[in-house]
Structure formats: C-alpha cells, structure tokens
Amino acid sequence: DSGVTQTPKHLITATGQRVTLRCSPRSGDLSVYWYQQSLDQGLQFLIQYYNGEERAKGNILERFSAQQFPDLHSELNLSSLELGDSALYFCASSVEGEETQYFGPGTRLLVL
Amino acid sequence: GIQVEQSPPDLILQEGANSTLRCNFSDSVNNLQWFHQNPWGQLINLFYIPSGTKQNGRLSATTVATERYSLLYISSSQTTDSGVYFCAVETSYDKVIFGPGTSLSVIP
C-alpha cells in the first residue's frame, strides 16, 4: 500500500458528461501528480501541483482541470467527455517535486 | 519534441537470469525516472536518475546523459519482477514524456 488513495476505483459514464476524480496524497507529501494511461497514447503526464499551486503542466486537455486543496487532496475534473477519454487515471505524490513518487491504485474511467 | 525509445519491447526470462533494459532519448534531459507497472496495474517509481548510477537491491540503473541513454539492470530475476518497465524523461519544454515500455515476463 503506497499510502496514496484514489476514488472512485471505477467509473462508467456517457459521452458529454463531467466527472471528478479524487486523490489523497501520503501524509506529509506536498506534491501531487496526475497521469493518464490509455491503450492509444500510453502513459502521459497531465499536471503537477505543489502545496496548492500548479507547478508543471503536461498533455492536459482544455476540457480537463485540476486543483489541490488546502488539505492537500487533489481533484481532477474531466468535462465534455469523449470515448477517447476512457483510460486509467493515476495520481502520485511526493514530498518535494523531484523525489520518489508514490502512486495510487488508479481510477479506471470508461466513457460509453 | 523529444523522442523516447525503449528496448527490447518484450522480454521473457527464466527465473534467476539477469537482464538489461535500455532507454534512449533524443535530446538533453533534466531528469529521468524508471517505473515498474506490475501485472495488476500498480505503478512503482524505481529510480530518479538524471545521471550516474544508483542501486536498490537487485535493481540498478545508470544514466549517461551526454550519450542520451539510461540502462536498468535486473539481476537474479524473480517472477515478481514481471510487468512493464517505463522510463520517463523531463526536459525544460516537454515536461514529462514516457517511453513505450518494456514488457518483462519472468517464468519459473
């Protein structure tokens, strides 16, 4: 158990809908990362937050947004969902931005 | 943008054998990481290694940044080493880019 929790584990929704994925980092970790893993695109880095502020941005679509709250948990919001958004979404946390990242179990999203 | 390649794409090993996985990248990088994804999907960060050599038990990694490659060594492989190994590089402009992975199967 990495200490990083993600909810929900699975999510099935329809095209055009909006969903929110939640991540709770390990106790004491200030950085949160979001990744997407799909069959088409492989693993992609989406975005990183550090202590509530956006630190780095990757291949995150404009339909997606994220935030990190004062209690350090993070949410990834996916809107106007398309079939191609079906993927496994991982969250990871680390103490600082450049050390070992600890991954959650992922949220599997299926868009029908 | 930067290109990241991994070789071999697939590898089957007998338990106890050693192996070397390679990650090549096409431009200078600020950071490089190795990850392992087990057959159940769990991702584990193995090494954060922008340059030099690091060891952790039966695993070690070497990055030669000037020659744009990194190697992951697995010694005395075990069935629990099975899964997919990814390298990921970070540049000033591309942020984090993952390679396609090497799928490793260790058979008893």
Interface residues (C-beta under 8 A of the other chain):
Chain A: S2 Y35 G42 L43 Q44 F45 A56 K57 G58 L88 F90 A92 E98 E99 T100 Q101 Y102 F103 P105 G106
Chain B: N31 Q33 G41 Q42 L43 I44 N45 Y48 F86 A88 K95 V96 I97 F98 P100 G101
